[in-house]
Amino acid sequence: MLEVKEPVPESGVSIAEAARRTGVSAHTLRYYERAGLVVSPVDRTSGGRRRYRHIDLQWIKVCTKLRATGMPIRSIKRYAELVAAGPGNEKERLELLESHRLDVLAKLEEIQQSLATIDHKIDVYRGRLEAGDADKLWAPRP
């Protein structure tokens, strides 16, 4: 799991503190809970306020990484369901993650190709500016 750098008190942390530590908003934390993306119920104080434990913060960081890499909410939910179900479904978890990894690699390749195009255009502009003939670069004419 991803490591949460600051120690989490045994009593847990508030939703505001959990948001600060995970880098997502309190609204997003509530959404993750409602959408079934958490693997265990978030603790509550006697007054009903959420208290996030170390393991909750670790899981939220996993969810945010999966989302940041384009995993659909339904897939994260399925992964959370599998994890919450406990042992016996590790092969399905692995298949889900491997499939997502292939998607991420394809996106990275597309981004690398786009970056190569951008780098080429930068080189052209630098070269033309250094040569003093940047005015010869193509521009639409009315």
C-alpha positions in Angstrom: 0.0 0.0 0.0 1.0 3.6 -0.3 2.5 5.0 2.8 0.8 7.8 4.7 3.7 9.9 5.9 2.3 11.4 9.1 1.4 9.1 12.0 -2.4 8.7 12.4 -3.7 8.8 16.0 -5.3 5.6 17.1 -8.6 7.6 17.4 -8.3 8.5 13.7 -8.5 11.9 12.1 -11.3 14.2 11.1 -12.6 14.4 7.5 -10.8 17.8 7.1 -7.5 16.3 8.2 -8.1 13.2 6.1 -8.7 15.5 3.1 -5.5 17.4 3.8 -3.4 14.2 4.2 -4.8 12.5 1.1 -5.0 15.6 -1.2 -8.7 15.2 -2.0 -11.6 17.3 -0.8 -14.0 16.4 2.0 -16.7 16.2 -0.7 -14.6 13.6 -2.6 -14.1 11.6 0.6 -17.9 11.5 1.2 -18.5 10.6 -2.4 -16.0 7.7 -2.3 -17.9 6.4 0.8 -21.3 6.8 -0.9 -20.1 5.3 -4.1 -18.9 2.1 -2.3 -15.2 2.8 -3.1 -14.0 2.3 0.5 -13.2 -1.3 1.7 -14.5 -0.9 5.2 -16.9 1.4 7.0 -15.4 4.7 8.1 -15.5 5.0 11.9 -17.7 7.6 13.5 -17.5 9.5 16.7 -20.3 9.3 19.3 -21.5 12.5 17.6 -21.6 10.8 14.2 -18.6 12.6 12.7 -16.3 10.6 10.5 -12.9 9.4 11.8 -10.4 8.1 9.3 -7.9 5.5 10.3 -4.5 4.9 8.8 -5.8 2.1 6.6 -8.6 4.3 5.4 -6.1 7.0 4.3 -3.9 4.4 2.6 -6.9 3.0 0.7 -8.1 6.5 -0.4 -4.6 7.2 -1.8 -4.9 4.0 -3.8 -8.3 5.1 -5.1 -6.9 8.5 -6.1 -4.0 6.9 -8.0 -6.4 4.6 -9.8 -8.7 7.6 -10.7 -5.7 9.7 -11.7 -4.7 7.0 -14.2 -8.2 6.9 -15.7 -9.7 3.9 -14.0 -13.5 4.2 -14.2 -15.4 4.6 -10.9 -17.2 1.3 -11.6 -13.8 -0.5 -11.9 -12.6 1.0 -8.7 -15.8 0.0 -7.0 -15.4 -3.6 -8.3 -11.8 -3.6 -7.0 -13.0 -2.3 -3.6 -15.7 -5.0 -3.5 -13.1 -7.7 -4.2 -10.8 -6.4 -1.5 -13.6 -6.0 1.0 -14.7 -9.6 0.3 -11.4 -10.9 1.6 -9.3 -13.8 0.5 -10.1 -16.0 -2.4 -10.5 -13.5 -5.3 -6.9 -12.4 -5.7 -6.8 -13.7 -9.3 -9.7 -11.4 -10.2 -8.1 -8.5 -8.5 -4.9 -9.1 -10.4 -6.7 -9.4 -13.7 -8.5 -6.1 -13.0 -5.2 -4.3 -12.2 -3.3 -5.8 -15.1 -6.0 -4.7 -17.5 -5.9 -1.2 -16.1 -2.1 -1.2 -16.4 -2.4 -2.0 -20.1 -4.8 0.9 -20.5 -2.3 3.2 -18.7 0.6 2.0 -20.8 -1.4 2.7 -24.0 -2.2 6.2 -22.7 1.4 6.8 -21.8 2.5 5.8 -25.3 -0.1 8.3 -26.8 1.2 11.0 -24.5 4.8 10.3 -25.4 3.9 10.6 -29.1 2.2 13.9 -28.5 5.2 15.1 -26.5 7.5 14.2 -29.4 5.4 16.3 -31.7 5.5 19.2 -29.2 9.3 18.8 -28.8 9.7 18.9 -32.6 7.7 22.1 -32.9 9.8 23.7 -30.1 13.0 22.7 -31.9 11.6 24.2 -35.2 10.7 27.5 -33.4 14.1 27.7 -31.6 16.0 27.0 -34.8 14.1 29.6 -36.7 14.4 32.2 -34.0 18.2 31.5 -33.8 18.5 31.7 -37.6 16.6 35.0 -37.6 14.0 33.8 -40.0 11.1 33.0 -37.7 8.9 35.2 -39.9 9.1 32.4 -42.4 7.1 30.0 -40.2 3.7 29.1 -41.5 0.8 31.2 -40.4 -2.7 31.3 -41.7 -3.4 34.1 -44.1 -6.7 35.9 -44.3 
